[in-house]
Amino acid sequence: MPQISRWPRRLGETLRLAAAALRAWGPRQVLTAVVAGTAVAVVMGVATVLIPNSLFSRDIPTLAWNYPVWILTSALMGLLIATYVAPAEGRGSREASSVEVGERRDARTGTAAGMLAWFAVGCPVCNKLALLALGYGGALTWFAPAQPFLAALALALALIAVVSRLRGQVACPLPAAARSRRAAAL
């Protein structure tokens, strides 16, 4: 029982650290987040025909929830990508000391979130994997009803990855001098 009572405090501390990391971002990270989020939105929107185009077609019309999931996923992916951009020298920002394990985990989580979002907002019968595995009728009967759950999971994973990366930027700081020595040793 004692662990349950600590959970809200740890979550609050994690969110506080993530917010502190966002406040410390410079123009470089902000620009990267905007450009990356826009690129993700365009690629995902064109391929899933949320942005009407002549390159791709969609057999099943889009649903109202597809658009917010698409926009939120794109924004979170932009933020996640921007966490990998080093701050400009001399800004006093710090990076996590246990980057390798955390970066791999967060990168995998972010990749899974992006793929799930892609499947969630895409046409259920245009998805070749669902079509091969379930057939046209199965894609409509089984895959289409699962898409909102895929969307919720995608957004949750993306948020977890972003918050984890942001928290790691300030939770275990490594001074710039030590960071330079560590980079030289690699």
N, C-alpha and C positions, 0 to 999 in steps of 0.2 A: 503493500500500500504506500509506503513512503515514496517510491519512485513515481507513482501517479501524481502526487502533489507537486513534485518538482517539474513535471512535464510542462505545465503552462509557463513557469518561470524560464525554463530553457528555451521555449519557443519565443517568448518575449525578448529574451536576450539575443537570440539568433536574428530576429527581425530588426532589433535595434542596431546590431552590427551591420546587417545588410543595408539598412538605411544610411548608416554612417559612411559605408563604402560608396554608395551612390552620391552622397553629398560631396565626397572627395574627388569625384571624377572631374577630369578636365575636358577641354573641348575635343581632344583626340578621341576619348572614349565615347562622348556623346555623339560625335559625328559618325563614328563607327557603328554605334547602335542604330542610328537613323538609317544609314546606308544599308547595313546588313538586314535590318528589319524590312526595309522597302524591297530589297532584292528577294528575300524569302517570300514576301507577299506577292511579288510579281511572278516568280517562278511557280509557286504553289497555285496562285490564282489562275494563271494561264493554263497550266497542266490539268487542273480540275475543272476548268471552264467556269470558275466563279467570276473571272474576267472574260466576258464573251470574246471569242477570237475564231479565226478560220483555221487554225492549226489543229485544234482538238474539238471533239464533239462530246456531247453528254446525252445519254439515252433517258436518264431519269432526271427530272428538273431538280434544281437546288431547293433546299429547305431553309426556312428562316434562321435556324440555329447555325447553319453552315458559315454564314458571314461573320458573326461574332467570334466563333472558334478560329476561323482563318485569321482574322485581324489580331486577336489576342495571342495566338501561336506565333505569328510573325513578329509581334512586338517582343515577346519573351525570347524568341530566337535571336533577335537583334541585340537584346540586352546580354544574352548568354555569350554571343560572339564577341561583344565589346569587352567582356570581362577578361578575355585573352590578350587584349591590347595593353602593352606596358604604358604606364603613365610617362609623361614628359619628365625628363631628368630635372631634379631640383624642386619638384612639387611636394616632396615629403611623403608621398604615398608609399605604401609598403605592400609587399606581397607575402603570401603564405609560405611557411618554411617547409611544409609537407606537400609541395605542389604535385609531385609525380602521381601519388596514389589518388589524391583528390581530383586532379585534372582528368585522369583516365576515367574515374567513376562518373564525374560530372559530364564529361564528353559523351560517354555511353548513354547516360540518362538523357541528355539533350538530343542525341541522335535518335533514341527510341521515341522521345516525345515528338520530334519532327515527323518521323515515319508514321506513327500512330495518327497524328493530325492529318497527314496526307490521306491515309486510308479513311479517316473519319469524314472528311469533307468531300471526298471524291465520289463519283458516280458508282453505286454498288455493282452494277453490271459491267462497267467499263474497267473495273479492276481485274486484270487478267488472272491474278492469283486466286481471287474469290471465284471467278468464273470457271477456272480449271478445276478447283477443288469442289465446288458446290453446284456448278451448272447455273444456267440463267435463273431458273426457278428457285434454287437454293440460295443464290446471291440475294434475291429479293426477299425470300422467306426468312433466311437466317442471318445473312451479313448486314442487310439494311437496318434491321432493328438493333443490331449491336453497335452501329456507328455512333450513336450518342454516347454510349459508354466508352468507346474508344476515344472520343473527343474529350470526355471528362478526364480520362486517364492521361491523355496527352498533355492537357493543360496542367494537371497536377504534377506530372513528371518535369515539365518545363519549368514550372514555378520552383520545384525542389532544386533543380539544377542551378537556376539563377540565384536563388537565395544562398545556396551552399557556396557557390563561387564568390558571391559578394561578401558573405560572412568571412570566408577564408582570406579575403584581401586585407582585413583589419584584425581578425581574431588572433592570428599567430604571426605578428609582424616580424619581418627580418629587415634590419636596417640596410640602407643602400650600400654601405661599405661591405657588409658581410655578404650581401647579395652579389656584389661584384666579385669578391673572392670565391664564392661558391660557383659562379658562372665560369670563372677562369679555371677552376679545378676540373670542371666537366670537360 
